Amino acid sequence: MRFEHRDTEADASIVDRVWRTVSDTSDTMTSAARTSCQLILTRTRGHLRAIVRGPETAATTAPVPPDAEFLGIRFALGAVLRPHPAASIVDGHATLPVTGSNRIVIGGEDWEAPTYENAEHFVRRLQGAGLLARSQLPGSGHPETHRSRRTLQRRYRATTGLSQVAVTQIDRANAAATMLRDGLDWRAAVATLGYFDQAHLAHALRRYVGHTARGLGAAGDAAMSFLYKTGPEPGS
């Protein structure tokens, strides 16, 4: 599977990437943990399926059906497609109803399914309807009492579905995987990203990315699949 992707031209505080791919044959895909939600559309033989996939705390391997087209809109951290807050779908997903004419039902209203080319327009329409918004993440960096720090941590988890520590670890592992995929040595990843040593990096890659450092370097462009998730097949 080859992925085409671009940074979105929509409000970067809401959405940070749009991607698409097509599967030729039945296959499996290993993809990395992610800190944010995604809207994922799957078209198989004229049938449309839509899901909101939540943050994921570990790498997973999922079956990919043949002759399927995938479109993904990856939200920014803290963005939510109502009424599916991130905390309610961590390591899971919510299925969105689809009408007989392949329109997606969101917020009780049916919407024309977006395409790769008009994803930004679709995002703006959802924002205008109040169905897509980004919550203000609890800040840090100010002197806080023990109680207020715990309150901020609870608010952060309620907003994102994850702890700040988990977000940092997942983002760091994905950054390391990208560096290795691009041909940098593991030593550069360790030094740049603050891992203790090679073993520490290897543990993070196994848990959050599902690839070894050697595997990422050897896979080249094929390893791009770890950056994105398509979602489970119907009935899974």
Secondary structure, 3 states (H helix, E strand, C coil): CCEEEECCCCCCCCEEEEEEEEECCCEEEEECCECCCEEEEEEECCEEEEEEECCECCCEEEEECCCEEEEEEEECCCEEECCECHHHCCCCEEEECECCCCEEEECCEEEECCCCCCHHHHHHHHHHCCCEEECCCCCCCCCCCHHHHHHHHHHHHHHHCCCHHHHHHHHHHHHHHHHHHCCCCHHHHHHHHCCCCHHHHHHHHHHHHCCCHHHHHHHHHHHHHHHCCCCCCCCC
